[in-house]
Amino acid sequence: MITMRKIPLVEMKNIHKWYGKIHALKGVNFKVGHSEVVGLVGDNGAGKSTLIETLCGVYRPDKGEIFFEGKKIKLSSPKDAIEMGIETIHQDTALVNTMDIKRNIFLGREPVGNFGPIKWLSLKKMAKNSLVALKKVGLELKSSSVNIDELSGGQRQGVAIARAMYFKTKLLLLDEPTNNLSVKESEKVLQYIQELRNQGISSVFITHNLYVVYPIADRITVLRLGENLGEFKKEETSIEELTKLLKY
């Protein structure tokens, strides 16, 4: 009997996607296990973004199947994916710069109090729970009332990751999460991802930079011109071997 843990968290089978005459994904197979960090690597035009946007409900595959926790699914929108437990953090982190931390963490999912017909935002609850969420990813801030535009790039990524953890995301898709960050801030983001794994949350780290993803990944999938060139356990390959594959 196959246990649930042996079934991948996500499995994409024979995924095809066309943009007019451009065949962006050519029968791609892709999977993510439970509590796993998968590096999805490839040069520009490899199909990384198209594959991930198919998984998070932005696009529908023209052909192929997607399974989540062993069940076949059809995603019509990013909202469908979020409700299922799949969230995406894009390069700009999708945060509202003019709002503070607590409003960003609860954006669209604000806790509401009411007294008869009168309703209000539970700002105290949002402030308290925001700091708890930030602490869980190792981001120590004194207040959740600081505006996002006052934070560093690494701290902004931390807020976005804390939001995903708080709302019990099962799979987090990170699109080039260390772009435009300093070495120190990039290392901090990698620590956030490790903490997600410790909490049982799987991640897909999308990047063109093998040197960034290799230390954190359990497994690496290589895309090139819309095709999956292979999936490799980190301990069974090296950056040099993967680089040769990308240049082939």
RATA-V40475 format. One line per field, one symbol per residue. psi: psi as a letter, one per 40 degrees, with the letter a starting at -180 (. if undefined). burial: I if it has 16 or more other C-alpha atoms within 10 Angstrom, else O. A space follows every 50 residues. Layout:
psi=???
burial=???
This chain:
psi=hhiddehidhhhhfhihigbehgdhgfhhhihaifihhhhiiihededdd dddddeedihidiiihhhfehhihheiddddddefhihhideefihdeii dddddehefhhhiigbehiihgddddddddddddddeehhidieehidee iiddddddddddddddffidhhhhhfeeheiiddddddddddddddddee hiihhhiehdddddddidihhhihfeiheihhhdeeaidddddddde.
burial=OOOOOOIIIIIIIOIIIOOOOOOIIIIIIIIIIIIIIIIIIIIOOIIIII IIIIIIIIIIIOOOIIIIIOOOOIIOIIOIIIOIIIIIIIOOIOIOOOOI IIIIIIOOOIOOOOOOOOOOOOOOOIIOIIIIIIOIIIIOOOOIOOIIOO OOIIIIIIIIIIIIIIOOIIIIIIIIIIOOOOOOIIIIIIIIIIIIIOOI IIIIIIIIIIOIIIOIIIIIIIIIIIIIIOIIOIOOOOOOOIOOOIOO
